[in-house]
Amino acid sequence: TESRSQLDEQKVQLESQKSQVEQAEQLRADADRRCAELEKEKEEQAKQVADLEEQRRREKEEESSPSGWKAELASAKSRAEEAEKVLAEAKEQRGELEQKLTENQEALRAKESSLAELQQQLGAQAEQIKAQVADAAAAQCFLDVAVGECEFASSFRYSVVVSLESTGERRSTDASQLPSERPVFQNANFLLPAITGVTEEVLVVSAFVHVDDPSGKVA
């Protein structure tokens, strides 16, 4: 059904969304690790700068020659500035990954909600179909039969019996009161039970003659 196809499509999209979230989480973890490494590198560079500053201070106090500390200090400061720049870029990238992860998670939650709603609709449809099947199984229909004006070749007391070929249940009129070629029946309307779902049916009609025998009994 269309709803089942929509459910399958929603499941495929949900799996794809989950995969995107997992990838985003992995990228965020990589970014966290890279930021931690850069933070550590920054601390090391800052320590080198501090050590060189301390060395310069001691040399000044001792009034000795710099012994190349200016070049080392400039190099250390340059490395520290570069580390700071790389760290800033890494943090910016991490922020972008964090935003992407948030968007993917929100999309995943929306997809899960949509899938749950579709499953609920399918469940309701299934229950409705079950109820319809149960109603159909329990349903019973009837054929409304009326025996109207009849004409026979001879004048007798008659009765008419009707039945459906599929069920065999018979319904009979009363015997006509007077012999006649056109008998009149007091009980001439019936509801014949029929089988639900049968598209073709045969109505069996039989006529019986009632004859009084010499003993007074009706045959």
ZARODO-8811 format. One record per residue: residue in one letter; z, y, x of N, C-alpha, C in turn. Coordinates in steps of 0.001 Angstrom, whole numbers, plus 500000, padded with zeros to 6 digits. Each point is the difference from the previous one (the first is absolute). Layout:
BEGIN
AZYXZYXZYX...
% end
This chain:
BEGIN
T500000498807500843500000501193499157500000501243500878E499712501154499338499953501257500756501355500335500601S501073499752499228501351500303500507500332499133501206R499587498724499954500259499112501143499246500470501221S498730500449499832499227500523501129500657501238500576Q500509500873499116500698501199500476501237499619500792L500704498955499540501208499559500699499657499486501390D498925499186500100499587499480501310499603501142500925E499268500983499457499584501145500820501209500802500465Q500978500173499088501222500732500353500744499270501116K500030498655499941500692499231501035499327500178501360V498648499983500008499268500195501260500297501379500568Q499973501019499136500302501361500453501432500111500496L500910499276499356501409500035500406500169499405501390E499314498865500259500082499389501326499439500934501060S498879500681499677499419500959500936500959501146500265Q500658500475498939500961501103500146501176499571500862K500479498768499790501106499496500811499603499926501476S498744499561500258499523499918501375499959501381500646Q499560501012499224499968501363500534501401500507500307V500952499669499135501385500414500242500545499336501260E499708498701500173500463499298501198499401500615501264Q498706500347499937499354500626501152500627501359500298A500260500772498928500625501311500196501396499857500589E500744498994499548501344499775500541499928499605501477Q498983499203500358499839499610501397499655501207500858L499098500858499477499646501213500740501211500910500170R500825500084498947501197500831500109500958499420501038A500126498673500033500871499369500995499490500267501414D498656499924500165499420500297501312500266501457500381A499874500895499008500250501415500277501460500233500368D500911499314499305501427500126500328500269499539501429R499373498885500363500192499475501349499437500963501046R498814500572499699499380500936500940500856501257500137C500539500486498869500856501187500057501253499730500825A500548498807499844501194499648500775499687499976501494E498822499445500340499604499963501410499822501419500544L499362500861499187499777501371500452501310500772500108E500927499740499082501314500637500090500698499600501300K499879498719500326500617499520501238499337500643501217E498654500086499943499271500620501112500374501474500134K500165500656498833500392501404500017501374500168500642E500916499106499655501340500065500583499949499801501514E499141499063500430499873499765501443499434501231500700Q498979500628499374499417501196500594501034501131500059A500764500133498922501036501034499987501046499736501079K500313498717500213500979499648501041499458500355501384Q498687499726500202499401500354501288500063501510500230V499678500771498927500062501458500125501420500438500331A500966499411499311501402500354500252500413499644501425D499543498836500484500329499592501374499412500979501007L498736500412499737499364500939500926500671501370499944E500403500409498820500741501260499876501316499922500776E500640498850499900501261499814500730499761500010501504Q498884499368500412499671499985501431499731501412500510R499256500778499188499731501384500406501296500800500117R500896499777499028501261500734500044500792499661501265R500022498717500354500753499603501195499366500578501266E498656499982500051499326500519501184500226501500500155K500031500688498851500295501428500073501398500237500527E500907499176499518501376500161500455500129499724501499E499216499040500452500070499646501423499102500890500854E499225500884499315499063500895500681499070499223500935S499564498902499483499060499183500779498600500174499427S499029499429500666498613500103499543499815499175498725P499063500414499159499794499312498727499557498558500142S499331499655501087499537498623500246499079499496498889G499165500901499457498988499586499011500515499840498590W501213500439499744500543499787498653499269500809498941K499407501160500396499276500811499019498798499245499431A499277499338500875498829499235499548500423498849499093E501071499328500402500487498891499184500492500497498648L500681501159500013500500500555498751498846500387499075A498970500629500558498848500387499191499311498775499410S499884498943500836499374498767499517500828499354498896A501311499998500191500882499404498993499935500779498697K499985501346500106499902500808498790498680499761499278S498923499837500786498690499748499404499994498666499248R500612498982500637500066498696499344500866500064498737A501081500779500081500875500136498836499276500696498847E499216501038500330499245500700498965498952499080499368E499354499181500851498998499064499489500651498954499097A501178499522500438500720499021499183500403500606498660E500415501263500029500375500688498764498801500126499060K498833500291500569498789500132499207499604498664499374V500033498941500820499649498664499496500970499567498911L501294500310500212501009499641499010499753500728498676A499633501288500089499723500766498781498813499403499238E498954499599500751498837499383499359500374498676499354A500837499224500705500427498711499449500812500192498724K500875501015499993500794500271498800499114500444498839E498974500792500314499075500434498952499250498806499410Q499558499104500908499307498796499541500931499131499152R501258499915500432500964499206499244500210500595498604G500024501331499922500145500652498697498842499668499072E498782499993500560498829499653499200500080498557499521L500441499106500903500142498592499620501070499829498926E501075500769500134501079499933499010499491500436498617Q499189501056499980499439500474498735499047498963499403K499169499402500866499062498986499524500746498789499453L501072499603500690500795498866499540500614500297498635T500519501217499838500595500386498714498963499936498883E498790500506500281498939499969498992499631498562499651N499899499132501026499662498600499748501088499301499191Q501263500316500308501098499386499260499994500443498543E499722501285499768499926500494498620498842499340499256A498853499857500680498851499342499374500314498539499700L500743499356500922500378498603499796500914499862498789R500979500906499897500904499935498841499236500224498692A499037500934500018499198500254498798499168498775499638K499442499341501037499195498809499752500860498866499459E501196499835500539500907498959499514500403500273498551S500235501277499683500360500358498629498845499715499043S498774500340500441498825499746499170499793498509499796L500221499218501081499843498551499907501030499408499044A501240500480500093501058499498499112499674500322498541E499477501207499769499637500396498635498879499128499462L498993499708500868498881499163499578500471498580499708Q500919499478500842500540498667499762500777499952498689Q500719501085499709500741500067498740499039499993498808Q498893500735500126499003500017498936499392498617499793L499701499316501125499439498656499898500991499046499340G501291500163500360501026499162499387500080500226498501A499922501270499590500037500317498570498780499430499282Q498827500086500657498791499437499405500112498489499861A500576499352501021500171498546499954500924499602498852E501097500751499829500918499712498898499314500206498649Q499173501033499911499282500255498754499026498870499687I499302499525501044499057498892499809500743498742499569K501169499727500630500798498836499612500409500089498534A500415501211499592500412500183498607498830499774499048Q498812500484500395498827499809499158499629498526499889V500105499285501129499705498563499986500991499263499110A501285500385500118501022499361499171499762500292498520D499642501254499697499716500353498609498801499227499466A498981499854500871498809499264499574500324498532499751A500879499435500860500364498589499841500797499780498720A500824500998499653500844499855498812499296500457498723A498858500647500151499319500562498835499418498906499117Q499952500252498708499408499077499047499164500811499030C498799499521499742499147500710499070499708499109498794F499514500615498942499753499287498754498630500395499457L499405499051499302498751500259499287500333500143498517D499664501147499453500268500266498583498857499399499173V500328499006499184498993499288499205500297500211498517A498980500322499266500125500138498541498907499160499335V500413499131499090499039499186499244499599500796498759G498746500389499965499530500822498881499391499161498886E498965500504499427499350499306498875499218498803500511C500273498835499421499307498765500380499192499488498794E498920499328500300499176499401498939499642498577500395F500286499061499102499720498586500244498977499501498982A499440498848500281498957499437499124500576499452498704S501246499527500056500607499387498811501302500698499667S500411499828498794501218500643499523501188499068500198F500857500345500950501216499241500272501102500987500369R501198499440500174501074500779500621499856499835501509Y499997501101500706499762499963501444501172500635500764S500065499625501280500828500727500983499195500091501288V500267501042500778499266500234501258500993499989501158V499636499291501082500828499912501207499219500626501157V500670500872500765499363500641501158500828499711501248S499318499947501141500688499791501290499096500476501121L500599500247501157499229500332501206499857498746500835E498809499796500512499730498776500745500878499875501238S500354501137500644500766499948501256501452499614499777T500572500384498849501424499734499762500231498849499035G499118499857499021500156498921499021501011500284498909E500680501121500057500971500329498949499257500332498703R500438499353498914499298500121498722500773500898499041R499233500734499189500563500787498922499201499682498727S500711499814498899499335499560498765500296500954498847T498980500171499154500228500746498763500738499100499009D500413500596498927500516499184498894498823499366499257A500276498989499226498947499396499177499723500914498811S498723500179499724499638500866498867500565499421498699Q500392500862499110500675499561498785499059499292499022L498769500483499895499059499441499031498756499488500712P499411498927499487498729499546500567498941501084499839S499298500265501067498988501053499945499082499875501199E498754500468499823499081500068501138500355501191500893R500727500965499450500443501173500763501531500077499913P500696499186500777501462499932499901500659501304500473V501174500244499434500795501170500386501294499497500624F500345500549501193501201499564500726501022501136500026Q501250499643499778501083500980500073500407500275501454N499982498960500806500375500111501424498732499855500834A499396501125500351498686499935500655499926500807501294N501127500481500512500008500797501249500906499332501027F499501499897501233500747499293501042499886500737501339L500997499775500847499947500397501412499994498735500831L498871499731500632499882498796500825500363500334501443P501013499339500587500331500241501414498809499670500893A499676500925500918498873499804500918500490500062501435I499240499414500891500346499981501425499488501283500650T500901500724500671499622501245500668499013499719501130G498972500802500075499041499864501096498779499178499644V500036499257498871498832499220499589498963500954499408T498816500007500580498970500953499565499136499457498862E499928498685499860499216499401498925500881499008499246E499882500006498687500845499140499182499184499470498826V500388498826499502499326499382498849500991499920498849L499627500577498884500821499931498791499522498808499163V500897499064499766499670498794499227500470500206498559V499089499875499065500305500183498575499707498689499265S500987499530499257499835498755499224500383500258498538A499299499353499094500300500125498565500403498634499454F500985499994499159500507498754499422499960500097498474V499660498866499402499945499901498533501276499333499508H500600500571498981501217499445499408499620499354498654V500205498678499928499618499236498804501249499350499410D500195500110498707501124499351499311499632498550499716D500833499050500501499748498588499712500702499611498691P499687498861499469500575499605498701501521499938499996S500619499780501156501462499904500035500667501363499906G499180501061500055500562501349499923500207500654501346K499713499274501055500135500563501342498735500753500383V500171500963500838498848500779500468499530499418501307A498695499708500135499446499446501225499221501089500713
% end
